[in-house]
Amino acid sequence: MDINHRGDKTSEKAKNYALYLLSCRPRTRKEIKDKITQKGFSLDIVETVINFLTEYNLINDETYARQWVDHRCRVKPTGRKRLFIEMLQKGISEDIIDNILFEISQEDEFNMALAIAEKKYRNHSTPQGMQKIKGFLYRRGFSTDTIGEVCAFLKGLNLDSESKNLYNINGRN
């Protein structure tokens, strides 16, 4: 597809701007469209550029969403709810989001929540500590079921460590 089908420099400038944006970081179709529109390019030029980028697979919302979720799970673990909202804001369709989030198992989500809860709150045995954990995990987008499981698990760890400490205090091994 020749982006300069009209032979004007405006289409070339819009394409170069889009390529510049993509050289900085991957972007969604909506992000590119919004940025080019903000620069003052007409809607037909914007659509031409978007079609060009799509044809050459320079923008692909599904690929972007997979990379986004993978990155978020590794760098800043986040629950499905928050990932869903973030991807919607980036203009990714609900169908793509649902398919990608379906691939995150309950166990994976639990392990992410547990890891950040343990890291964030070392002393989670107090009721205030548990409330902080619950609030933090909720703000990170974890489901109430996952939060409940994490808190129950952490309470179980505390009971085990307390009983071991009492056992050791009494002089038994």
C-alpha positions in Angstrom: 0.0 0.0 0.0 1.4 3.3 -1.0 0.8 5.8 1.8 1.3 8.7 -0.5 -1.5 7.9 -2.8 -2.3 11.6 -3.1 1.3 12.5 -3.5 1.3 15.1 -0.8 3.8 15.6 2.0 1.2 15.5 4.8 0.7 11.8 4.5 4.4 11.3 4.6 4.7 13.5 7.7 1.9 11.6 9.5 3.5 8.2 8.6 6.9 9.4 9.9 5.4 10.7 13.1 3.7 7.3 13.7 6.9 5.5 13.0 8.7 7.7 15.4 6.1 7.0 18.1 6.5 3.3 17.5 10.3 3.6 17.7 9.9 4.8 21.3 7.7 2.0 22.5 5.0 -0.3 21.2 1.6 1.3 21.0 -2.0 0.3 20.4 -4.1 1.3 17.4 -6.0 3.8 19.5 -2.8 5.4 20.9 -1.4 6.0 17.5 -4.7 7.3 16.1 -5.1 9.7 19.1 -1.5 11.0 18.8 -1.7 11.6 15.0 -5.1 13.3 15.4 -3.7 15.5 18.2 -1.0 16.7 15.7 -3.7 18.0 13.5 -3.8 15.5 10.7 -7.1 14.9 9.0 -9.1 11.8 9.7 -8.6 10.3 6.2 -4.8 10.7 6.6 -5.0 9.2 10.0 -6.9 6.2 8.7 -4.5 5.8 5.8 -1.5 5.7 8.3 -3.3 3.3 10.6 -4.1 1.0 7.6 -0.4 1.2 6.5 0.9 0.3 10.0 -1.6 -2.6 10.3 -0.8 -4.0 6.9 2.9 -4.1 7.7 2.1 -5.5 11.2 3.7 -2.5 12.9 0.6 -2.2 15.2 -1.2 -5.2 16.4 -3.4 -4.8 19.5 -3.4 -8.5 20.4 0.4 -8.7 20.3 0.6 -5.5 22.3 -1.9 -6.8 24.9 0.0 -10.0 25.4 3.3 -8.1 25.9 1.6 -5.6 28.2 0.1 -8.4 30.4 3.4 -10.3 30.5 5.3 -7.2 31.5 2.8 -6.1 34.2 2.8 -9.6 35.7 6.6 -9.7 35.9 7.4 -6.1 36.8 4.4 -4.9 38.7 2.0 -7.8 39.5 -1.5 -6.7 38.9 -4.9 -8.5 39.1 -7.2 -9.2 36.2 -9.6 -6.3 37.0 -6.9 -3.7 36.8 -5.3 -5.2 33.7 -8.7 -5.2 32.1 -9.3 -1.5 32.8 -5.8 -0.5 31.8 -6.1 -2.3 28.4 -9.6 -0.8 27.8 -8.1 2.7 28.4 -5.4 1.8 25.8 -8.2 1.0 23.3 -7.9 -2.7 23.1 -11.1 -4.5 22.4 -12.9 -6.5 25.1 -12.7 -9.7 23.1 -8.9 -9.5 22.9 -8.7 -8.6 26.6 -10.9 -11.5 27.6 -8.9 -14.0 25.6 -5.6 -12.9 27.1 -6.8 -12.6 30.7 -8.3 -16.1 30.4 -4.8 -17.4 30.0 -3.9 -16.2 33.5 -4.8 -19.0 35.9 -6.2 -18.6 39.3 -3.1 -20.1 40.7 -0.9 -17.6 38.9 -3.0 -14.7 40.2 -2.8 -16.1 43.7 0.9 -16.5 43.5 1.4 -12.9 42.3 -0.9 -11.6 45.0 0.9 -13.6 47.7 4.3 -12.5 46.5 3.5 -8.8 46.6 1.6 -9.2 49.9 4.6 -10.9 51.6 7.1 -8.4 50.1 5.0 -5.3 50.9 4.0 -6.2 54.4 6.5 -8.3 56.3 4.6 -8.1 59.6 1.1 -9.2 58.5 0.1 -10.8 61.7 -1.8 -7.8 63.1 -5.4 -7.0 62.1 -4.1 -3.6 60.8 -1.5 -5.4 58.7 -4.2 -7.7 57.2 -6.4 -4.6 56.4 -3.4 -3.0 54.6 -2.8 -6.1 52.6 -6.4 -6.3 51.6 -6.6 -2.7 50.6 -3.3 -2.9 48.7 -4.3 -6.0 46.8 -7.7 -4.6 46.0 -6.2 -1.4 44.5 -3.9 -3.6 42.5 -7.0 -5.2 40.9 -7.0 -8.6 42.5 -10.4 -10.3 43.1 -11.9 -10.5 46.5 -11.7 -14.3 46.3 -7.9 -14.1 45.6 -7.5 -11.5 48.4 -9.4 -13.8 50.8 -7.2 -16.8 49.8 -4.0 -14.8 50.3 -5.1 -13.5 53.7 -6.2 -17.0 54.8 -2.8 -18.4 53.7 -0.9 -15.7 55.5 -2.9 -16.3 58.7 -2.1 -20.0 58.4 1.6 -19.2 58.1 1.4 -17.0 61.2 -0.3 -19.7 63.2 2.3 -22.2 62.2 5.2 -19.9 63.1 3.6 -18.9 66.4 3.1 -22.5 67.5 6.7 -23.3 66.5 7.9 -20.4 68.6 5.9 -21.5 71.6 7.2 -25.0 71.2 10.8 -23.7 71.1 10.2 -21.4 74.1 9.2 -24.3 76.2 12.5 -25.9 75.6 11.4 -28.6 73.2 12.7 -29.2 69.8 
